[in-house]
Amino acid sequence: TLQAPIIHTFHMPNDPKWRTIARVSRQRIGDVIAVYVHLMVCASNADERGQTQSFVCEDVATALDLEEENVTAILSAMQGRVLNGERLAGWEKPGGVEAVVYRLQTAVSVQQTYG
């Protein structure tokens, strides 16, 4: 059986910045990570990859069963940490966010193809 690629360079769930963002925004860490996943999808689909202008707080709040204010608080706490304005920080770095998104998409594709 084919297995999905292992992501060695991205230890997202254990990175202390998520706990900092959760504390600063006064939101749950799982909600912080879920909002970030939505940001990665948005940045991956943008015409200028890495940009998040098409991110809609209301839609993400609805998708995650949160209040829009919760999403806004998370985005505010992400500024300067993982978000620079409307751009994901570290998008262009080798092994950065874009590489992680690519590996996640590859893992999903392999899983869908080979079960």
Secondary structure, DSSP 8 states (H G I E B T S, - for coil): --------S--GGG-HHHHHHHHHHT--HHHHHHHHHHHHHHHHHSSSTTB-TT--HHHHHHHHT--HHHHHHHHHHHBTTTEETTEETTSSSTTSHHHHHHHHHHHHHHHHHH-
